[in-house]
Amino acid sequence: MPEVYKMSVEVNGLEELRQRMKLAAPQLRIALNDGLREIGTLIVPSKGTGPLADATPVKTGKLRRSSFYRITGGIHDQMLSVMQPAKTEAGEFYGHFVRGGTKAHIIKPRNKKSLHWTNDKGSFFATVVYHPGTQPNPYHLAVLSSLMPAINEIVGRMMARVARFIATGQ
């Protein structure tokens, strides 16, 4: 059976550290809020601008123009939400279809006997149209990946700010 050694260690300053950590709670929340705002501004500096908007595929520009960020939650559960809430005429969020793609589907007319469209080859009518679907375009993941060094730098500054407060009280 192995020998067991017992030892005692005296540590000074734990009570002071506990008090500083208790005092750091509001500072931590402020640092988190400031950092989340900085990250949001990095991704979407103002509505419809920035790296996310620049990478958003453009057909009409509505999805790109709808880009914004928001800090949600209370003082204990803050969260950064980056949104692109553009909707189709039917009320669906079409960013979901751009990022995730669509399956092949059949389009049927609503409240009409047939679909009608025209192009340079003439006028067309149909009771159903086969739509081949679209491939997913996860452009948002490429944007986040390219911004990770800057995001990590912001998080590092947030952590340093809290550590500095715990160490010095300032």
N, C-alpha and C positions, 0 to 999 in steps of 0.2 A: 504494500500500500504506500503511495507517495506521501512524503512529509508535507504537512500543511504549515505554512508560516503565517503568523498573524502580525499585523503592523497597524499602527495608528498614525494618522496624518492630521496635522492641524492646518486649517486653511483660514486665512484672514480675508476679510472683505466680502464674504458671500452675502451678508445682510445688506451691505451698501449696493452690491450688484443687483440684489432682488428689488431694492427700492428704486434704483435707476431703471430697471426693466419695467417696473410698474408705472413709473413716470413716462416711460417711452411709448406707452400704448397710444396716446393721442398723436405723438410724433410719427409713429408707424402708420397710422391711418392717413395723416397728411402726406407723408412720403408716398404711400401707395396711390392716393388720389392724384398727386402731382405727376407721378410716373405713368399712371394710366392715361392721363390727359396728354402727356408728351408722346406716348406710344400712339394714341389715337390721332394726334396731329401729324405724326410721322406717316401714318397710313393714309389719312384723309385730312389734309390741312384745313380745308373748308369744303362745304357741301359741293360734291361733284368734281372735286379736284384731287390731285395727288397720285401716288403710285397705283392705288387700287383702281381709281377712275381711268388712269392712262392705260391700264392693262385690260380693262373691261371691253369685250367685243362690242363693236358699234354697228347697229343696224339703223336705229332711229336716234340713239344717244340718250334715250330715256333712262335706261339702266345705269349708265355712267353718271348722268346728272343727279340720280337719286342717292348716290353714295354719301354716307355720313357716319359719324361715330357718336356714341352716347355712353356716359358712365351711369350704370344702374346699381341698385342695391342701396343699403344703408351704410352707416359708418363701420359696421362690422363685416359686411359682405359685399364690398364694392366689386364691380365687374365692368370690363370694357366690352361693349357690343359694337361691332362694325356692321352696318346694314346697307343693303341696296333694295329698298322696298318697292321698286317699280312693279306695277301690276298690268296684266293683260286687260282687255276690255271685259273679259269674263270674271275679273277679280282675282286671278291667280298670280302669284309672285313669279315672274318669268325668269328672274335670276336663277331660280331653282332649276329650270329647264335648260338654261345655258350651261350652268356648272355641272349638272348631272346628266345632261342629254335627255333624249326622249326615245321611247320605243316606237317602232313602226305602228301606225294606227290608221283607222278609217275616219274620215271627216264626213259628217252628215249635215245636211242643212237644218237650221233651226227655224221652225214656223214657216217654212217655205217648201215648195215642191222640189226645187233643185237649186244647186249652187250655180252662181253665174260669175264669170270673170272674163276679162279681155286682155289681150296682149297684141303685139305687132302682127300676129298670125291670124287674129280674128276673135270672135266671141264664142265662149264655151259654156255649156250647161251640163250638169251632172247631178245625179241623186246621191252619189257617194264618191269620195276621192281617196285613193290610197296615198298616204303620206309615209315616206320611208323612214322618218325619224332623224335624229341628229346625234352626233357623237358627244360625249361629255367634254367640257372645256374647263378644267379646274384652274383657271387663271389666277384665282385668289390664293391658291397654294404656292404658286410660283412667286407671287408678290411677297407673301409672308416669308418664304425661304430667302429671298433676296434681301429682305429687311432684318433678318435675324441678327446679324452682327450689331446693327444699330439698336435693336430692341434689347439685346443682351447688355449692351453698354448702358442703356437707361436703367435696366434692372440692377446692374452693378452699382450705379450711382445711388439708387434708392436704398440698397442694402448698406452702402457706405454711410449714407446719411443717418440711418437708424443706429448703426454700430458706433458712429461718432457721438451720437446723443447718449447712448448707453455708457460709453467710455468717459465722456467729459461732462455730460449733463447739459450740453449746449448744442 
